[in-house]
Amino acid sequence: MSTLNRTRDTALRERAARVVPSGMWGHLHAAKLPADYPQFFSRGEGGALWDVDGNRYIDFMCSWGPNLLGHHHREVEEAAERQRRDGDCLNGPGEVMVELAELLVDTIAHADWAMMQKNGTDATTTCVTIARAARGRRKVLVARGAYHGAVPWCSPSLIGVTAEDRAHLVYFRFNDVESLEAAAAAAGDDLAAIMVSPHRHDLGVDQELPTPEFAQAARRLCDEKGAALILDEVRAGMRIHAAGSWEPLGIRPDLSAWSKAIANGYAIAAVTGAEHLRRAASEIFVTGSFWNSAVPMAAAVATLKIVRRDDVPGRLFKLGTMLREGLATRALQYGVAIRQSGPVQMPLILFDDDPDFSKGAAFCNAAIQKGVYFHPKHNMFLCAAHSEADITAALAAAEHGFAAVRAQV
Ligand SMILES: Cc1ncc(COP(=O)(O)O)c(C=O)c1O
């Protein structure tokens, strides 16, 4: 039974249902979340957010990734505000675009150049376009079930998508070298690119870290065939390693797509690339009315400097380890079998014998009553503004969650 006030949320859902198709689009529709979850939010501060009825949550979705340092991070907000006073959307970019590109090139190990866009989908699509332009080839290898954005070539839904939109995708299984090799063979001389996320973070299944053999095979196949290795860093970027999520593996991509966390919540994406793709990147036509917007660029410059200065991935690793170990201990205490997977900075909790995620929903519904916002089947995110006290509070809320799951079976 929910103890949370939902008066304003309910009223807003009714109004939205009249003027927005189905009230909300995409994966953020509250119908896709546990029953007690709100649809509408009013504000965020640090690692917390408030819904429209004034309920406060310690937030483990972090805006689904963008909130990296905490909402209203002082240095990021000051940088954005300075730029806002000068101008945001002008006839062309400001000096800040060059500053951001320089910083990306200096920070990201494989990068010799950078281009800016707005959303992650813009960045992944631009990467594919550059790779195809480079050699005049068509085929792109993607892992089955991986998410690379929400336009016809990559959307997880086939509604409104034609077979032609997908005609040149060839699928492989993440971490399966044989299937990657088979997909590359099927693409033959027409192989433009292999696109892959740094780790497997598909919805509703255990996350998988890449095996070194798999990452090496992806690099080797691209080298052998003259194709581009594209790393989709949109979700993981800046949480695992500032220089690139595959740096610890010693594998560098030719192109990377970035968005979400790079400007701490401001709307911006980026493509970074290696020297040999500079010409293709300058020949394709890509643009957007807001791609030169200067405020998010200023926010990105401030964010990236902080990521480097404060070793944000290291901080998230520490917090994430505390959360993971605490959850494991408590799940054992309550006799509930859970699986935690993926990097600790991006936790995912799944329950054994839970095909319809009803245990996950019971866990989350109980935790949200205690002011903690978890997700039952999508990877979550930590931010640097979370404190050790937040993790302790989250673990206390998780105990209620585990008790609810135990009561269900
Ligand atoms: C791995 C990955 N690639 C691409 C995208 C698309 O980004 P956007 O929603 O900003 O277009 C996402 C978004 O969640 C993502 O997680």
The ligand as an SDF file (V2000), in Angstrom:
LIG
                    3D

 16 16  0  0  0  0  0  0  0  0999 V2000
   24.0610    3.2340  -25.1570 C   0  0  0  0  0  0  0  0  0  0  0  0
   23.1430    4.3050  -25.6540 C   0  0  0  0  0  0  0  0  0  0  0  0
   23.3060    4.7720  -26.8960 N   0  0  0  0  0  0  0  0  0  0  0  0
   22.5250    5.7330  -27.3980 C   0  0  0  0  0  0  0  0  0  0  0  0
   21.5080    6.2810  -26.6480 C   0  0  0  0  0  0  0  0  0  0  0  0
   20.6410    7.3520  -27.2290 C   0  0  0  0  0  0  0  0  0  0  0  0
   20.8060    8.5490  -26.5520 O   0  0  0  0  0  0  0  0  0  0  0  0
   19.6740    9.6760  -26.5770 P   0  0  0  0  0  0  0  0  0  0  0  0
   18.5080    9.1370  -25.8150 O   0  0  0  0  0  0  0  0  0  0  0  0
   20.2980   10.8480  -25.9160 O   0  0  0  0  0  0  0  0  0  0  0  0
   19.3430    9.9330  -28.0070 O   0  0  0  0  0  0  0  0  0  0  0  0
   21.3110    5.8330  -25.3360 C   0  0  0  0  0  0  0  0  0  0  0  0
   20.2460    6.3900  -24.5070 C   0  0  0  0  0  0  0  0  0  0  0  0
   19.8660    5.8680  -23.4950 O   0  0  0  0  0  0  0  0  0  0  0  0
   22.1430    4.8090  -24.8280 C   0  0  0  0  0  0  0  0  0  0  0  0
   21.9830    4.3390  -23.5920 O   0  0  0  0  0  0  0  0  0  0  0  0
  1  2  1  0
  2  3  1  0
  2 15  2  0
  3  4  2  0
  4  5  1  0
  5  6  1  0
  5 12  2  0
  6  7  1  0
  7  8  1  0
  8  9  2  0
  8 10  1  0
  8 11  1  0
 12 13  1  0
 12 15  1  0
 13 14  2  0
 15 16  1  0
M  END
$$$$
